[in-house]
């Protein structure tokens, strides 16, 4: 088996799952972003209704809704 064939099989397998990257049954509606640091925290990982502080710089993060229908806030 060639390296190219192996890479093709890995890529094909990674796109076949309908539940990509989701570890929980909760559906994410978006993510909190820090514009300065580029940090991202999914909304389902945040407790409470208020925007969290960035773990790197301490600034308040902004919420951005997901544009995808898969529930992923990527």
C-alpha positions as CSV (number, residue, x, y, z in Angstrom):
1,X,0.0,0.0,0.0
2,X,1.4,3.4,-1.0
3,X,1.5,6.4,1.2
4,X,-0.8,8.2,-1.2
5,X,-3.4,5.4,-0.9
6,X,-3.2,5.5,2.9
7,X,-3.7,9.3,3.0
8,X,-6.7,9.0,0.7
9,X,-8.3,6.3,2.9
10,X,-7.7,8.5,6.0
11,X,-9.3,11.5,4.4
12,X,-12.2,9.5,3.1
13,X,-12.9,8.0,6.5
14,X,-12.7,11.4,8.2
15,X,-15.5,12.8,6.0
16,X,-17.9,9.8,6.3
17,X,-19.0,10.5,9.9
18,X,-22.2,12.5,10.4
19,X,-21.2,13.3,14.0
20,X,-17.7,14.8,13.3
21,X,-15.9,16.0,16.4
22,X,-19.0,15.9,18.7
23,X,-18.2,14.2,21.9
24,X,-21.5,15.0,23.6
25,X,-25.2,14.9,22.7
26,X,-25.4,18.7,23.2
27,X,-25.8,20.9,20.1
28,X,-23.5,23.9,19.9
29,X,-25.0,27.1,18.6
30,X,-21.7,28.9,18.2
31,X,-18.5,29.7,20.0
32,X,-16.9,32.5,22.0
33,X,-13.8,34.1,20.4
34,X,-11.0,36.4,21.6
35,X,-10.2,38.7,18.7
36,X,-6.7,39.5,20.2
37,X,-5.5,36.0,20.9
38,X,-7.5,33.9,18.5
39,X,-8.7,31.6,21.4
40,X,-12.0,29.8,20.8
41,X,-14.4,28.2,23.4
42,X,-17.5,26.3,22.3
43,X,-20.7,27.6,23.9
44,X,-21.5,24.2,25.4
45,X,-18.2,24.4,27.3
46,X,-19.2,27.6,29.1
47,X,-21.3,27.7,32.2
48,X,-23.8,30.5,32.6
49,X,-25.2,33.1,30.2
50,X,-22.4,35.7,30.4
51,X,-19.5,35.8,27.9
52,X,-16.4,34.2,29.4
53,X,-13.0,35.9,29.8
54,X,-10.2,34.8,27.5
55,X,-7.9,32.3,29.3
56,X,-4.9,33.8,27.7
57,X,-5.4,37.6,28.0
58,X,-8.4,38.0,30.3
59,X,-10.5,40.1,27.9
60,X,-14.2,39.4,27.4
61,X,-14.8,37.1,24.5
62,X,-17.4,37.7,21.8
63,X,-20.1,35.1,20.8
64,X,-20.4,34.1,17.2
65,X,-23.1,31.9,15.9
66,X,-22.3,28.9,13.7
67,X,-23.0,29.3,10.0
68,X,-23.1,25.5,9.5
69,X,-26.0,23.2,10.0
70,X,-23.9,20.4,11.5
71,X,-24.0,21.9,15.0
72,X,-20.3,22.5,15.0
73,X,-19.1,26.0,15.9
74,X,-15.9,25.6,13.9
